[in-house]
């Protein structure tokens, strides 16, 4: 952890600073990208296993929703609390340990059949999973300047699309010989990747003798820098920049409803299309993979557009994307039986819009809070997002089980519109940097 480490002697020559920054910026980005992609493999793999678990273990959709929501509850708490811890920690250790423990939780989950043990294990996995993004946020916010956030966080954000696509496609084949394989195979990948993270990541620039990134890039901040070395300073700044920041609250509430939509689709789409649209479970993996892969384009496009067209204002893109998403979710509900290619097209557009808005949530939170509290700001909005994901797991499962899929999708569409409304409240909010 940071408080136990000594800072390296300062690097003084410009040529050495330039060379060191260039080397580590590239290495930090691709290592964090790979690591977080594998985090996602060990989180969304349950979506592909749900139909098999329902058939093999005899669980209904409400019981399966409890398992899913266990992760969302612990992830919600963990993302905020681990965000605060991450701002005071070495991301190298934080990210590697979280992924290693997630791998262990997945391995045990894959050999368990008791409902309540599965709930407990998936809840533990949620806590370990919550260590991944804050560590990445801390690294990126210190190695890249706020002017670069849209582009760089956009690239980093595509990692979870890649990880999800990998497990959706491979999971459709893994579960042919048992739903357990959707957890056992990813567990070994996670353990190996955690070693890779430990070897390849490092601490923030100041801890290895480099100047702050704003100084390196010649940029200024609207925030008055404050060395967050004492608990009182941390508490005061956390309250001022995060807890009492109305724009972070608007973003957080928008994220809550966004996650109802995102996890409503991710969790229940395989079950929905296989039960009502004539799509096989293997084909449903490709459907969700399309959702994630095209989401990469949405992430890159929204980051570029908000950087250039809206001068680093993220609210307009988030609001517009979520409003449009409500229409395409409705199309997904009413698409004719057996129209697999049309389903692929509609779900791809949904992925483009949902992922584009999702990536900007963390960027907005980080810039509203400032880089010293970037992980805390992103963690706070993420906490509320996973409250939404929790409601999505049990709530949409309950609606589908009790009233049918039409009511389940009505909840998703309403959430799209509410998310758009909250994001629109940040329309003119500017980041705490000079652009």
PyMOL commands that set and color helices and strands:
alter all, ss='L'
color gray80, all
select helices_A, chain A and resi 2-4+14-41+45-57+61-86+91-109+115-143+146-177+181-200+205-208+213-217+231-243+246-276+281-308+315-334+340-369+371-402+405-424
alter helices_A, ss='H'
color red, helices_A
deselect
rebuild
show_as cartoon
